Amino acid sequence: MAEGPSQHSTDLIDRAAFLRGRYLTSYAQCEFLLADLSFRVDNRFRYALESGSMRPKPWRKGPAR
């Protein structure tokens, strides 16, 4: 009877999946940061937004509620 993957293989696959998720999250955070900086510098958004619901909301001053 064939055994499943070894514990070492399973650990490597879990670690690879974790690192892939970290990479994708970091990339998304960089994209949001660049979009925010672009909007703040010249008050326009990089992508055309048709609906008003997708527009960036202005920053609030003070603590979040």
TILO-946256 format. One record per atom (N, C-alpha, C): residue number from 0; residue in one letter; atom name; y, x, z; chain. Coordinates in nm, 4 decimals. Each point is the difference from the previous one (the first is absolute). Layout:
REM TILO-946256
+-----+------+------+----------+----------+----------+-----+
| seq | type | atom |        Y |        X |        Z | mol |
+-----+------+------+----------+----------+----------+-----+
| NUM |    a |   CA |        Y |        X |        Z |   A |
...
+-----+------+------+----------+----------+----------+-----+
REM end
This chain:
REM TILO-946256
+-----+------+------+----------+----------+----------+-----+
| seq | type | atom |        Y |        X |        Z | mol |
+-----+------+------+----------+----------+----------+-----+
|   0 |    m |    N |  -0.1173 |   0.0845 |   0.0000 |   A |
|   0 |    m |   CA |   0.1173 |  -0.0845 |   0.0000 |   A |
|   0 |    m |    C |   0.1236 |   0.0891 |   0.0000 |   A |
|   1 |    a |    N |   0.0936 |  -0.0311 |  -0.0852 |   A |
|   1 |    a |   CA |   0.1209 |   0.0815 |  -0.0129 |   A |
|   1 |    a |    C |   0.0974 |  -0.0310 |   0.1128 |   A |
|   2 |    e |    N |   0.0562 |   0.1062 |   0.0523 |   A |
|   2 |    e |   CA |   0.0996 |  -0.0166 |   0.1054 |   A |
|   2 |    e |    C |   0.1380 |  -0.0196 |  -0.0633 |   A |
|   3 |    g |    N |   0.0933 |  -0.0539 |   0.0763 |   A |
|   3 |    g |   CA |   0.1375 |  -0.0162 |  -0.0465 |   A |
|   3 |    g |    C |   0.0720 |   0.1341 |   0.0022 |   A |
|   4 |    p |    N |   0.1259 |  -0.0020 |  -0.0304 |   A |
|   4 |    p |   CA |   0.0773 |   0.1243 |   0.0013 |   A |
|   4 |    p |    C |   0.0048 |   0.0597 |   0.1405 |   A |
|   5 |    s |    N |   0.0115 |   0.1308 |   0.0057 |   A |
|   5 |    s |   CA |   0.0050 |   0.0674 |   0.1294 |   A |
|   5 |    s |    C |   0.1316 |  -0.0335 |   0.0711 |   A |
|   6 |    q |    N |   0.0031 |   0.0251 |   0.1276 |   A |
|   6 |    q |   CA |   0.1208 |  -0.0261 |   0.0781 |   A |
|   6 |    q |    C |   0.1166 |   0.0843 |  -0.0514 |   A |
|   7 |    h |    N |  -0.0292 |   0.1224 |  -0.0399 |   A |
|   7 |    h |   CA |   0.1040 |   0.0884 |  -0.0532 |   A |
|   7 |    h |    C |   0.0610 |  -0.0599 |  -0.1274 |   A |
|   8 |    s |    N |  -0.0833 |  -0.0513 |  -0.0899 |   A |
|   8 |    s |   CA |   0.0497 |  -0.0629 |  -0.1230 |   A |
|   8 |    s |    C |   0.0849 |  -0.1224 |   0.0314 |   A |
|   9 |    t |    N |  -0.0463 |  -0.0810 |   0.0924 |   A |
|   9 |    t |   CA |   0.0745 |  -0.1198 |   0.0398 |   A |
|   9 |    t |    C |   0.1350 |   0.0382 |   0.0590 |   A |
|  10 |    d |    N |   0.0031 |   0.1033 |   0.0841 |   A |
|  10 |    d |   CA |   0.1256 |   0.0468 |   0.0588 |   A |
|  10 |    d |    C |   0.0972 |   0.0498 |  -0.1073 |   A |
|  11 |    l |    N |  -0.0532 |   0.0726 |  -0.0995 |   A |
|  11 |    l |   CA |   0.0851 |   0.0492 |  -0.1086 |   A |
|  11 |    l |    C |   0.0590 |  -0.1144 |  -0.0814 |   A |
|  12 |    i |    N |  -0.0803 |  -0.1006 |  -0.0280 |   A |
|  12 |    i |   CA |   0.0486 |  -0.1154 |  -0.0759 |   A |
|  12 |    i |    C |   0.1057 |  -0.0758 |   0.0794 |   A |
|  13 |    d |    N |  -0.0235 |  -0.0189 |   0.1297 |   A |
|  13 |    d |   CA |   0.0992 |  -0.0662 |   0.0847 |   A |
|  13 |    d |    C |   0.1308 |   0.0780 |   0.0032 |   A |
|  14 |    r |    N |  -0.0090 |   0.1311 |   0.0120 |   A |
|  14 |    r |   CA |   0.1200 |   0.0845 |   0.0043 |   A |
|  14 |    r |    C |   0.0748 |  -0.0064 |  -0.1330 |   A |
|  15 |    a |    N |  -0.0722 |   0.0023 |  -0.1111 |   A |
|  15 |    a |   CA |   0.0628 |  -0.0078 |  -0.1322 |   A |
|  15 |    a |    C |   0.0718 |  -0.1340 |  -0.0181 |   A |
|  16 |    a |    N |  -0.0614 |  -0.1080 |   0.0457 |   A |
|  16 |    a |   CA |   0.0633 |  -0.1317 |  -0.0104 |   A |
|  16 |    a |    C |   0.1258 |  -0.0056 |   0.0870 |   A |
|  17 |    f |    N |  -0.0068 |   0.0583 |   0.1187 |   A |
|  17 |    f |   CA |   0.1156 |   0.0043 |   0.0886 |   A |
|  17 |    f |    C |   0.1148 |   0.0789 |  -0.0631 |   A |
|  18 |    l |    N |  -0.0310 |   0.1176 |  -0.0560 |   A |
|  18 |    l |   CA |   0.1038 |   0.0828 |  -0.0616 |   A |
|  18 |    l |    C |   0.0590 |  -0.0661 |  -0.1236 |   A |
|  19 |    r |    N |  -0.0829 |  -0.0721 |  -0.0756 |   A |
|  19 |    r |   CA |   0.0508 |  -0.0733 |  -0.1164 |   A |
|  19 |    r |    C |   0.1010 |  -0.1053 |   0.0440 |   A |
|  20 |    g |    N |  -0.0323 |  -0.0717 |   0.1060 |   A |
|  20 |    g |   CA |   0.0929 |  -0.0996 |   0.0528 |   A |
|  20 |    g |    C |   0.1294 |   0.0619 |   0.0484 |   A |
|  21 |    r |    N |  -0.0093 |   0.1152 |   0.0660 |   A |
|  21 |    r |   CA |   0.1206 |   0.0695 |   0.0467 |   A |
|  21 |    r |    C |   0.0868 |   0.0426 |  -0.1177 |   A |
|  22 |    y |    N |  -0.0632 |   0.0507 |  -0.1045 |   A |
|  22 |    y |   CA |   0.0737 |   0.0436 |  -0.1190 |   A |
|  22 |    y |    C |   0.0734 |  -0.1174 |  -0.0637 |   A |
|  23 |    l |    N |  -0.0690 |  -0.1122 |  -0.0186 |   A |
|  23 |    l |   CA |   0.0623 |  -0.1167 |  -0.0626 |   A |
|  23 |    l |    C |   0.1138 |  -0.0548 |   0.0857 |   A |
|  24 |    t |    N |  -0.0183 |  -0.0009 |   0.1308 |   A |
|  24 |    t |   CA |   0.1045 |  -0.0475 |   0.0899 |   A |
|  24 |    t |    C |   0.1222 |   0.0906 |  -0.0071 |   A |
|  25 |    s |    N |  -0.0216 |   0.1301 |  -0.0017 |   A |
|  25 |    s |   CA |   0.1109 |   0.0949 |  -0.0089 |   A |
|  25 |    s |    C |   0.0754 |  -0.0172 |  -0.1307 |   A |
|  26 |    y |    N |  -0.0714 |  -0.0191 |  -0.1090 |   A |
|  26 |    y |   CA |   0.0633 |  -0.0199 |  -0.1297 |   A |
|  26 |    y |    C |   0.0865 |  -0.1257 |   0.0014 |   A |
|  27 |    a |    N |  -0.0520 |  -0.1081 |   0.0557 |   A |
|  27 |    a |   CA |   0.0760 |  -0.1250 |   0.0065 |   A |
|  27 |    a |    C |   0.1252 |   0.0173 |   0.0859 |   A |
|  28 |    q |    N |  -0.0115 |   0.0708 |   0.1107 |   A |
|  28 |    q |   CA |   0.1167 |   0.0218 |   0.0854 |   A |
|  28 |    q |    C |   0.1057 |   0.0815 |  -0.0729 |   A |
|  29 |    c |    N |  -0.0409 |   0.0989 |  -0.0772 |   A |
|  29 |    c |   CA |   0.0961 |   0.0784 |  -0.0784 |   A |
|  29 |    c |    C |   0.0693 |  -0.0869 |  -0.1044 |   A |
|  30 |    e |    N |  -0.0747 |  -0.0866 |  -0.0658 |   A |
|  30 |    e |   CA |   0.0594 |  -0.0898 |  -0.0986 |   A |
|  30 |    e |    C |   0.1047 |  -0.0916 |   0.0643 |   A |
|  31 |    f |    N |  -0.0311 |  -0.0558 |   0.1160 |   A |
|  31 |    f |   CA |   0.0962 |  -0.0861 |   0.0683 |   A |
|  31 |    f |    C |   0.1222 |   0.0789 |   0.0441 |   A |
|  32 |    l |    N |  -0.0188 |   0.1217 |   0.0481 |   A |
|  32 |    l |   CA |   0.1120 |   0.0841 |   0.0414 |   A |
|  32 |    l |    C |   0.0897 |   0.0321 |  -0.1184 |   A |
|  33 |    l |    N |  -0.0587 |   0.0372 |  -0.1137 |   A |
|  33 |    l |   CA |   0.0799 |   0.0307 |  -0.1182 |   A |
|  33 |    l |    C |   0.0747 |  -0.1228 |  -0.0509 |   A |
|  34 |    a |    N |  -0.0632 |  -0.1161 |   0.0031 |   A |
|  34 |    a |   CA |   0.0672 |  -0.1226 |  -0.0417 |   A |
|  34 |    a |    C |   0.1162 |  -0.0319 |   0.0932 |   A |
|  35 |    d |    N |  -0.0197 |   0.0188 |   0.1291 |   A |
|  35 |    d |   CA |   0.1062 |  -0.0256 |   0.0969 |   A |
|  35 |    d |    C |   0.1162 |   0.0961 |  -0.0207 |   A |
|  36 |    l |    N |  -0.0296 |   0.1271 |  -0.0197 |   A |
|  36 |    l |   CA |   0.1068 |   0.0981 |  -0.0240 |   A |
|  36 |    l |    C |   0.0751 |  -0.0299 |  -0.1293 |   A |
|  37 |    s |    N |  -0.0729 |  -0.0357 |  -0.1035 |   A |
|  37 |    s |   CA |   0.0626 |  -0.0339 |  -0.1273 |   A |
|  37 |    s |    C |   0.0947 |  -0.1181 |   0.0157 |   A |
|  38 |    f |    N |  -0.0420 |  -0.0993 |   0.0753 |   A |
|  38 |    f |   CA |   0.0829 |  -0.1188 |   0.0211 |   A |
|  38 |    f |    C |   0.1234 |   0.0346 |   0.0815 |   A |
|  39 |    r |    N |  -0.0159 |   0.0844 |   0.1019 |   A |
|  39 |    r |   CA |   0.1123 |   0.0363 |   0.0858 |   A |
|  39 |    r |    C |   0.1019 |   0.0878 |  -0.0734 |   A |
|  40 |    v |    N |  -0.0452 |   0.0847 |  -0.0900 |   A |
|  40 |    v |   CA |   0.0901 |   0.0931 |  -0.0677 |   A |
|  40 |    v |    C |   0.0914 |  -0.0718 |  -0.0983 |   A |
|  41 |    d |    N |  -0.0552 |  -0.0819 |  -0.0873 |   A |
|  41 |    d |   CA |   0.0860 |  -0.0650 |  -0.1000 |   A |
|  41 |    d |    C |  -0.0120 |  -0.1513 |  -0.0008 |   A |
|  42 |    n |    N |  -0.0503 |  -0.0564 |   0.1082 |   A |
|  42 |    n |   CA |  -0.0050 |  -0.1447 |   0.0212 |   A |
|  42 |    n |    C |  -0.0684 |  -0.0761 |  -0.1136 |   A |
|  43 |    r |    N |  -0.1011 |   0.0593 |  -0.0565 |   A |
|  43 |    r |   CA |  -0.0806 |  -0.0717 |  -0.0987 |   A |
|  43 |    r |    C |  -0.1454 |   0.0370 |   0.0235 |   A |
|  44 |    f |    N |  -0.0858 |  -0.0908 |  -0.0405 |   A |
|  44 |    f |   CA |  -0.1430 |   0.0208 |   0.0189 |   A |
|  44 |    f |    C |  -0.0593 |   0.0510 |  -0.1299 |   A |
|  45 |    r |    N |  -0.0987 |   0.0853 |   0.0111 |   A |
|  45 |    r |   CA |  -0.0590 |   0.0639 |  -0.1174 |   A |
|  45 |    r |    C |  -0.0640 |  -0.1003 |  -0.0949 |   A |
|  46 |    y |    N |  -0.0600 |  -0.1031 |   0.0525 |   A |
|  46 |    y |   CA |  -0.0699 |  -0.0988 |  -0.0811 |   A |
|  46 |    y |    C |   0.0805 |  -0.1295 |  -0.0048 |   A |
|  47 |    a |    N |   0.0004 |  -0.0634 |  -0.1155 |   A |
|  47 |    a |   CA |   0.0695 |  -0.1281 |  -0.0130 |   A |
|  47 |    a |    C |  -0.0745 |  -0.1066 |   0.0792 |   A |
|  48 |    l |    N |   0.0748 |  -0.0729 |   0.0796 |   A |
|  48 |    l |   CA |  -0.0610 |  -0.1050 |   0.0815 |   A |
|  48 |    l |    C |   0.0550 |  -0.1346 |  -0.0455 |   A |
|  49 |    e |    N |  -0.0888 |  -0.0864 |  -0.0470 |   A |
|  49 |    e |   CA |   0.0425 |  -0.1300 |  -0.0478 |   A |
|  49 |    e |    C |   0.0342 |  -0.0952 |   0.1144 |   A |
|  50 |    s |    N |  -0.0866 |  -0.0065 |   0.0980 |   A |
|  50 |    s |   CA |   0.0209 |  -0.0966 |   0.1071 |   A |
|  50 |    s |    C |   0.0743 |   0.0652 |   0.1155 |   A |
|  51 |    g |    N |   0.0824 |  -0.0774 |   0.0652 |   A |
|  51 |    g |   CA |   0.0751 |   0.0502 |   0.1137 |   A |
|  51 |    g |    C |  -0.0867 |   0.0281 |   0.1206 |   A |
|  52 |    s |    N |  -0.1192 |  -0.0586 |   0.0049 |   A |
|  52 |    s |   CA |  -0.0857 |   0.0193 |   0.1165 |   A |
|  52 |    s |    C |  -0.0563 |   0.1423 |   0.0065 |   A |
|  53 |    m |    N |  -0.0021 |   0.0693 |  -0.1117 |   A |
|  53 |    m |   CA |  -0.0552 |   0.1346 |  -0.0022 |   A |
|  53 |    m |    C |   0.1067 |   0.1079 |   0.0195 |   A |
|  54 |    r |    N |   0.1268 |  -0.0393 |   0.0081 |   A |
|  54 |    r |   CA |   0.1062 |   0.0991 |   0.0163 |   A |
|  54 |    r |    C |  -0.0081 |   0.0648 |   0.1374 |   A |
|  55 |    p |    N |   0.0386 |   0.1269 |   0.0088 |   A |
|  55 |    p |   CA |   0.0021 |   0.0654 |   0.1316 |   A |
|  55 |    p |    C |   0.0993 |  -0.0692 |   0.0924 |   A |
|  56 |    k |    N |  -0.0368 |  -0.0139 |   0.1234 |   A |
|  56 |    k |   CA |   0.0872 |  -0.0646 |   0.0968 |   A |
|  56 |    k |    C |   0.0907 |   0.1050 |   0.0638 |   A |
|  57 |    p |    N |   0.1242 |  -0.0356 |   0.0314 |   A |
|  57 |    p |   CA |   0.0896 |   0.0984 |   0.0620 |   A |
|  57 |    p |    C |  -0.0501 |   0.0411 |   0.1376 |   A |
|  58 |    w |    N |   0.0319 |   0.1219 |   0.0387 |   A |
|  58 |    w |   CA |  -0.0398 |   0.0513 |   0.1310 |   A |
|  58 |    w |    C |   0.0828 |  -0.0668 |   0.1069 |   A |
|  59 |    r |    N |  -0.0657 |  -0.0367 |   0.1095 |   A |
|  59 |    r |   CA |   0.0703 |  -0.0580 |   0.1135 |   A |
|  59 |    r |    C |   0.0391 |   0.1108 |   0.0952 |   A |
|  60 |    k |    N |   0.1107 |  -0.0206 |   0.0649 |   A |
|  60 |    k |   CA |   0.0400 |   0.0941 |   0.1040 |   A |
|  60 |    k |    C |  -0.0481 |  -0.0560 |   0.1323 |   A |
|  61 |    g |    N |  -0.0437 |   0.0868 |   0.0887 |   A |
|  61 |    g |   CA |  -0.0463 |  -0.0438 |   0.1312 |   A |
|  61 |    g |    C |  -0.1508 |  -0.0100 |   0.0057 |   A |
|  62 |    p |    N |  -0.0508 |  -0.0385 |   0.1149 |   A |
|  62 |    p |   CA |  -0.1456 |  -0.0070 |   0.0179 |   A |
|  62 |    p |    C |  -0.0629 |  -0.1145 |  -0.0786 |   A |
|  63 |    a |    N |  -0.1239 |   0.0208 |  -0.0392 |   A |
|  63 |    a |   CA |  -0.0743 |  -0.1049 |  -0.0692 |   A |
|  63 |    a |    C |  -0.0344 |  -0.1120 |   0.0987 |   A |
|  64 |    r |    N |  -0.0023 |  -0.1206 |  -0.0510 |   A |
|  64 |    r |   CA |  -0.0296 |  -0.1149 |   0.0874 |   A |
|  64 |    r |    C |  -0.1351 |  -0.0550 |  -0.0276 |   A |
+-----+------+------+----------+----------+----------+-----+
REM end
